[in-house]
Amino acid sequence: MIYKPMTDNNRFEQLYPQNAREKELNQIIGFISKGLSCQLISIPGAGRSTVLRLLVYNRKVREFHLKEHLDDYRFVYVNFAELPGFTPKDILKSLFLALLTSTETLPDLHTKLSDLFKESLSLNDESVLLHNLKLAMQQLVPLSGINNIVFLFDRFSEFAQQLTPSFFTYLRSLRTAANNNMAVVFSTHRPLEELLAPDIWKDFYEFFIDNHVYLELLDKPTTDTRLSIIEKEHGKTLDNATKEELYTITGGHGKLMKLSATLVLDTSRHSGKPQAHPESDPGQARMTLADFLLSHLLIKGSLMEIWEASTKEEQKLLQQQKTTDLLNNLHLPFPLFSEFLIEKIPDKLVPKTVRLNDSGKEILFGDEPIAGLSSQEFRLLAFFVQHPDTIISRDEIISAVWSESKNQAGVSNEALDQMIYRLRKKIEDEADNPKHILTVKGRGFRFLP
């Protein structure tokens, strides 16, 4: 579950040169050498797993970055997608097993830690598991000569929502047991500060908050090596024009480059479809290659992963060709993704929100003003917009909408229901199946923008 077979180790040695992902690994080493944890952040498919696995499997990479400090570090790889569960006990078992597996090259130490692990399993008690794991951390440093234990949490953000505050409390406890010589690299598609509530990570925050390592989409040494392997497998090469087009339209995104190169070579081999040529019109070559790639499910699936990892607000901005600091750091959008948004993402996947404009004098549905509102309908909808996701009683609505009326008591439930229905017809796709103005039986209404 934690370590892969030796063939995987050999594959990583062969595939990646020592300067693969040099920039990001330098940043990671910079944090962990100070005893700090960090977050490795990128859109899905950009290569976070590769970066973490390089630290585990590729000795050339470790030698290149750590030099004389090579033997000071023990990298412990944990793939959260392979955890059996997310109870504190499940996670402690997985961390213990990962630590145990990382000592297989140290027989005496491995035996000692194995005994502790077996005792923990036999008693099947969470407190014993934690106690013995802390003992293992304490023994690892003096018995192995290792000064720094680094947990590499792959695919962490995909399952982070299932964690409880005890997870980060336990991390702090383990760090203390290791005499503070422990760090964690969290693989995540966005900063954990945005992904998780502060009460979840409060016991560990000072070791990783704001320690961001953003993954570049393009890493030339890594991608060139990958492409050469793909070309050898297919028995033919990509011409330079096609290769440059792929770099341009995918932004160098690791998974898309691999899939795209494979599709182009497969199609060329089986159907004789020509690759792009230098003498072709550059704009036409880009569009033709983009359309070709977007016709394939694997490409669309990878792009959809990126789309679904974005928040609703980010999706809206991306469709409007706007950006934020985070989107810039994630290198979004790149050309193929932009084409995908235009041609493959229907408008209904970007929910239209109801909001007041900057002056507060118009209510917008998406980017369009809602026309034909009476003064009372405007006040009612504005009141809803100003109190989103809140249960509002009928009396509160009547007080707000009919505030100038001398006889609010004369406003019937039927009159209010009729006004609600008229509003629904103006902003809902289906007035009888509302998504924005919801009735909460016996309590009033809730408005979802």
Protein Blocks (a to p, Z undefined) as FASTA:
>chain_A
ZZccfklmmmmmmmpcfkgoklmmmmmmmmmmnopacdddddehilmmmmmmmmmmmmml
mmmmnmmmmmmpccddddfklpgbjcfklmmmmmmmmmmmmmmmmmklmmmmmmmmmmmm
mnopaklmmmmmmmmmmmmmmmnopabdcdddehklmmmmmpcfklmmmmmmmmmmnnop
accddddfbdfklmpcfklmmmmmmmmgopacdddfbdfklmmmmmmmmmmmnopacdfk
lmmmmmmmnnopaklmmmmmmmmmmmmmmnopacddfkbcfklmmmmmmmmmmmpfklmm
mmmmmmmmpcfklmmmmmnopacfklmmnopacfklmmmmmmmmcfklmccdddddfkop
accehjaccehiafklmmmmmmmmmmghiacdfklmmmmmmmmpcblmlpcfklmmmmmm
mmmmmmpmblklcfklccdehklpaddZZ
